[in-house]
Amino acid sequence: MGYRVAVVGATGAVGGEMLRILHETGFPADEVFAVASERSAGKEVSYGDDVTLRVRSLPDFDFEGIDLALFSAGASVSGEYAPKAAACGCIVIDNSSRWRMEPDVPLVVPEINPEALEGVRARNIVANPNCSTIQMVMALKPLHDLARITRVVVATYQSVSGAGHRAMEELFEQTRAKFLQEEREPRVFPRPIAFNLIPHIDRFLDDDFTKEEWKMRVETRKILDLEIEVVATCVRVPVFVGHSEAVFVEFAEPVEVEDARGALRAFPGVTVIDRPDRGEYATPVDCVGEYEVFVSRIRRDPTVPSGLALWVVADNLRKGAALNAVQIAHKLVEMGLV
Ligand code: A2P
């Protein structure tokens, strides 16, 4: 038997990838519904090469009889509509930050903590972690299994697609305007993003960290281990797709670089590209459209008793968002939970 699946936010950067990846990975769907705001009702979006879906308006959409709904339309839309969909018996896989830290909502990276899905029926909601968290925990998990991680220091280099279609347009328009010597006021980002960097993603909190930085800390702990300390600086960079991270990891026990490399190579969903002698390492341009998380520049941190420095890159729209959500959908099917 196949499933009836809705994608909410289907006209967006992540929603489009959700439809593409549902099709690419052969998700057993009998029917797929594309849902977005009233503004988009009647537009068409692609599902695979041959099928187009007519977009439905979210306020008019009936979740009765829908088995799975993948949401990527922002936290306020998820806050209002995910419980309505869940009340109809549909399992919501939510890409927003709205439900991630609720204790009875599983926060899942399928390669790491699929067992958390067992509790999905408590709320009928599964949260997809933040894009920067997902790629970092994918690299941390095999290392944590090797020699317990105690502390992580991370600086991110996050592409504009993480902020949606309008953000991608803003980078394009500002870049073009620069060459034409025209002025373009920032609208999506708080500062100009073309030829610039912005150390400000999501809002500032009382302790002067941003909410994005807070998310990396609390989500990593919820997924991996509540004992791990995480401190982050999150930076938006003028890259269209692909997030990068410089990650410094401290361990309770000694770790050899070669053992770390082996553990990373053996972990599903991680590819090691690390040949400094040949100048081989991953960049965001290399990872666009890929499913894997790429780990490069693995080296010993000589400033602490046991530590490693890493460079971690992934397609933020894929493993960082849509792919992880679709993998959760497959896992729910595999575990007989849907
Ligand atoms: P729409 O295109 O109709 O505005 P992105 O992250 O690329 O900006 O995409 C956001 C997605 O969320 C789009 O599909 C957008 O639909 C959808 N969305 C935004 N606001 C709402 C809303 N109030 N109701 C339903 N969908 C929404």
Residues whose N, C-alpha, C, O or C-beta is under 5 A from the ligand:
A	BS01	A2P	G9 A10 T11 G12 A13 V14 G15 A36 S37 R39 S40 L58 S72 A73 V77 A163 G164 H165 R166
